[in-house]
Amino acid sequence: MSGLSEDTRALLDAARDGDDPSEGDRSRVRAAIARRIAIGAAAGAAVATASHVAGGATSAAAGAVSAGTATVATAGTVATTSIAAGAMGGGTAAAIVTSLGAKILVSVAIVSAVGAGTATYVKHEAAKRAVPTVSAAAPVTPSRSMETASEAAPVRPAAPVVAAPPVAPPPALPAAPEPVAPVAAAPVTAPAITPPAAAPTTSPLDAEVALLQEAHSALRANDGDRALRVAAEHGRRFPGGQLGEEFEATRVFALCELGRVDEARDGASRFLREHPRSPLAPRVANACEANAPSTF
Amino acid sequence: MTGHSSDVPLGTAVATARSPVPPAARPRFEDVYGEHFAFVWRSVRRLGIDMSAVDDVVQDVFLVAHRRMDDFEARSSMKTWLFGIALRVVRDHRRTLRRKPAQLGGTAAVETDMDGVHDASARGPLEHVTEREAARTLHALLDELDDDKRAVLVLAELEQMTVPEIAEAVETNVNTVYSRLRAARRELDAAVARYRIREEQKQWRSR
């Protein structure tokens, strides 16, 4: 069946390939998705540390899913660990996102969906870059900065997102794509992370995400020393990395965990000065106070 | 959007994806993204999302797909499933925009774009220098169709999907798809004709 005029047909033919994305679009969006998924897992974990409450079944499962995905893009071992972690923490996270489209942060609520914190977080990041005055709690306008960039420079390097970190590549890319056996929730103990399993999905962001997961698993195990070491490793390997903010928060949590309250407070004030609108800000502000230091 | 599909944790997928025996019909998210990103991207554009919002909307489509991967198993085609998700996300996005009228979005910018695109050269109004220009013109004309007709037309004429596939993607029956498609073609033809006249007058005036 045809029934289209010649003009219409010609226009359709001319336009057919005009909507295809560039490689830059592909990697930029992929990085943003990985980020939204991964930070959802990390947010759940951070809250778990703060309150030590096992979550309700539904949202716990949700946490597990968000943790799991991060791992699709990263390493198997880390993945398995953080799934357990997400399951612990999911129920207590303190944010709700009503729908993927809306992404409005309600300050005190329950996580009803995967990646709740994440969606908001990414919006916040975008807003921070585009319009510095937008408050994190307001419904944020979609970021225009990235799109503008992509239109202006259609051929972008395959590096993820704005301000790709000056990175040393993750250590020892696996020669064989399957070095990681399906590990049964073995806690990651070595400070060095497992290299990403599948070469095509490897990116600096994946490596950062893996480190963040490791740091949070250390926090959940009340191992502040290890969390600090991982944060330091992140600072060394990814100066100016995309997840710097998360690692600064992690460091504050870890110092609280270790009872180094003064240092934690210093870190917290610095964090709040540099990232006043961060979704992590409330947790960082109350890092040592929210719960008795002994339970943190 | 509740993560009900989360009953089966992705951990299962992670573990099984590495085992020699593949799990049931559970696709890996990375594979789905790799294979269908371009399709989702251009579909979102063609459903009327402009460049300022396409990143967000495409991200949302894949996040929903990721969360609901379990629902996919019974489906025959990943493409039609993803398109169904895209339709819903696009609709939600538009609804949000309508509540914020100050915001530039949807189709508001297109007319302006088009004015810049066509100089009054010797070219006819429907000859475009680049595919992107042609696509921009097409989007503006597709804006004249309602959402249902637009979706059907995009899948039939630009993605070359069959009518039964389209019926699955837009979750309706085959007869409805046929009638929407007939109407959509008629309306697009009319829109193209009007556009041509408009452009010819513009060129004539500028002489």
Chai-1 contact restraints between the chains, C-beta under 6 A:
chainA,res_idxA,chainB,res_idxB,connection_type,confidence,min_distance_angstrom,max_distance_angstrom,comment,restraint_id
A,G3,B,R185,contact,1.0,0.0,6.0,A-B,restraint_1
A,L4,B,R185,contact,1.0,0.0,6.0,A-B,restraint_2
A,S5,B,D189,contact,1.0,0.0,6.0,A-B,restraint_3
A,D7,B,L126,contact,1.0,0.0,6.0,A-B,restraint_4
A,D7,B,V192,contact,1.0,0.0,6.0,A-B,restraint_5
A,T8,B,L188,contact,1.0,0.0,6.0,A-B,restraint_6
A,T8,B,D189,contact,1.0,0.0,6.0,A-B,restraint_7
A,T8,B,V192,contact,1.0,0.0,6.0,A-B,restraint_8
A,L11,B,L126,contact,1.0,0.0,6.0,A-B,restraint_9
A,L11,B,L138,contact,1.0,0.0,6.0,A-B,restraint_10
A,L12,B,E157,contact,1.0,0.0,6.0,A-B,restraint_11
A,A14,B,H128,contact,1.0,0.0,6.0,A-B,restraint_12
A,A14,B,A134,contact,1.0,0.0,6.0,A-B,restraint_13
A,A15,B,A134,contact,1.0,0.0,6.0,A-B,restraint_14
A,A15,B,A135,contact,1.0,0.0,6.0,A-B,restraint_15
A,A15,B,L138,contact,1.0,0.0,6.0,A-B,restraint_16
A,R16,B,L158,contact,1.0,0.0,6.0,A-B,restraint_17
A,D17,B,E131,contact,1.0,0.0,6.0,A-B,restraint_18
A,G18,B,E131,contact,1.0,0.0,6.0,A-B,restraint_19
A,G18,B,R132,contact,1.0,0.0,6.0,A-B,restraint_20
A,G18,B,A134,contact,1.0,0.0,6.0,A-B,restraint_21
A,G18,B,A135,contact,1.0,0.0,6.0,A-B,restraint_22
A,D19,B,R42,contact,1.0,0.0,6.0,A-B,restraint_23
A,D19,B,R45,contact,1.0,0.0,6.0,A-B,restraint_24
A,D19,B,A135,contact,1.0,0.0,6.0,A-B,restraint_25
A,D20,B,A38,contact,1.0,0.0,6.0,A-B,restraint_26
A,D20,B,R42,contact,1.0,0.0,6.0,A-B,restraint_27
A,P21,B,A38,contact,1.0,0.0,6.0,A-B,restraint_28
A,P21,B,W41,contact,1.0,0.0,6.0,A-B,restraint_29
A,R26,B,F37,contact,1.0,0.0,6.0,A-B,restraint_30
A,V29,B,D55,contact,1.0,0.0,6.0,A-B,restraint_31
A,V29,B,V58,contact,1.0,0.0,6.0,A-B,restraint_32
A,V29,B,Q59,contact,1.0,0.0,6.0,A-B,restraint_33
A,A32,B,Q59,contact,1.0,0.0,6.0,A-B,restraint_34
A,I33,B,Q59,contact,1.0,0.0,6.0,A-B,restraint_35
A,I33,B,F62,contact,1.0,0.0,6.0,A-B,restraint_36
A,A61,B,S6,contact,1.0,0.0,6.0,A-B,restraint_37
A,A62,B,G3,contact,1.0,0.0,6.0,A-B,restraint_38
A,A62,B,S6,contact,1.0,0.0,6.0,A-B,restraint_39
A,A64,B,P9,contact,1.0,0.0,6.0,A-B,restraint_40
A,V65,B,S6,contact,1.0,0.0,6.0,A-B,restraint_41
A,V65,B,P9,contact,1.0,0.0,6.0,A-B,restraint_42
A,V65,B,L10,contact,1.0,0.0,6.0,A-B,restraint_43
A,G68,B,P9,contact,1.0,0.0,6.0,A-B,restraint_44
A,G68,B,L10,contact,1.0,0.0,6.0,A-B,restraint_45
A,G68,B,G11,contact,1.0,0.0,6.0,A-B,restraint_46
A,G68,B,V14,contact,1.0,0.0,6.0,A-B,restraint_47
A,T69,B,L10,contact,1.0,0.0,6.0,A-B,restraint_48
A,T69,B,H66,contact,1.0,0.0,6.0,A-B,restraint_49
A,T71,B,V14,contact,1.0,0.0,6.0,A-B,restraint_50
A,V72,B,F29,contact,1.0,0.0,6.0,A-B,restraint_51
A,V72,B,E30,contact,1.0,0.0,6.0,A-B,restraint_52
A,A79,B,V14,contact,1.0,0.0,6.0,A-B,restraint_53
A,I83,B,G11,contact,1.0,0.0,6.0,A-B,restraint_54
A,S99,B,M1,contact,1.0,0.0,6.0,A-B,restraint_55
A,L100,B,M1,contact,1.0,0.0,6.0,A-B,restraint_56
A,L100,B,D60,contact,1.0,0.0,6.0,A-B,restraint_57
A,G101,B,D92,contact,1.0,0.0,6.0,A-B,restraint_58
A,G101,B,H93,contact,1.0,0.0,6.0,A-B,restraint_59
A,G101,B,T96,contact,1.0,0.0,6.0,A-B,restraint_60
A,S112,B,T2,contact,1.0,0.0,6.0,A-B,restraint_61
A,A113,B,M1,contact,1.0,0.0,6.0,A-B,restraint_62
A,A113,B,T2,contact,1.0,0.0,6.0,A-B,restraint_63
A,A113,B,G3,contact,1.0,0.0,6.0,A-B,restraint_64
A,V114,B,G3,contact,1.0,0.0,6.0,A-B,restraint_65
A,V114,B,R67,contact,1.0,0.0,6.0,A-B,restraint_66
A,T141,B,Q103,contact,1.0,0.0,6.0,A-B,restraint_67
A,P142,B,A53,contact,1.0,0.0,6.0,A-B,restraint_68
A,P142,B,D56,contact,1.0,0.0,6.0,A-B,restraint_69
A,R144,B,S52,contact,1.0,0.0,6.0,A-B,restraint_70
A,M146,B,D55,contact,1.0,0.0,6.0,A-B,restraint_71
A,E147,B,M51,contact,1.0,0.0,6.0,A-B,restraint_72
A,E147,B,S52,contact,1.0,0.0,6.0,A-B,restraint_73
A,E147,B,D55,contact,1.0,0.0,6.0,A-B,restraint_74
A,E151,B,M51,contact,1.0,0.0,6.0,A-B,restraint_75
A,P182,B,A15,contact,1.0,0.0,6.0,A-B,restraint_76
A,P182,B,R18,contact,1.0,0.0,6.0,A-B,restraint_77
A,T201,B,E30,contact,1.0,0.0,6.0,A-B,restraint_78
